[in-house]
């Protein structure tokens, strides 16, 4: 299974089309929409995780580009510094994807980076700054 976090920018002439549904139907890809702002007759933007067979993934990307959709990968990732984390749980309250959760009965904060959407909410709320942004070298797909 191949998976990437993507930022899609839809041209205003395409926002009314079922583009994301076609990724699932035509290319057997799964998607998880993390954030979307799409208005009629205006450019749309969507942050999503797209997953599937690598060949189908490549075909889906080609399809998006053929429609004029601009594609970027999320160019950063979040890391947890285990040495300074005090396991207060504040980050778990704001994590929209469940990447941060409390392991019970130990009451430890666990970070599953595979679920992370790099929204940075945990970075903002962490009182000891244990959550950090790390920029990837690969910034565009």
C-alpha angles and dihedrals in degrees: 000000000000119000137177136174107234140186111213123195113197120203112239092247090061104044093097095054125097093242099146092046088053090056088061098041102039100033104026092238127150123218140193113200109213099175135358136179111182126158129177113269093004134095112276128213128198134179111205145156110234120196140176145091110340094238091050089046090055091048090050091052090050089051092051092049091049087060093051095255112153113223129202130168119231098265098206142053135201122239129192119220102217091191095066103028111115093191094237092150097226091126092054091060093060102035107114096193102045092245088133118051141151116256110218140245088011091056091219123150109238123198119207103192092190089069095044118115094189092239090148095221090125091053090056097049101039106111094202096038094241090145112075138180116236119188118223120225090229106073105161133042 
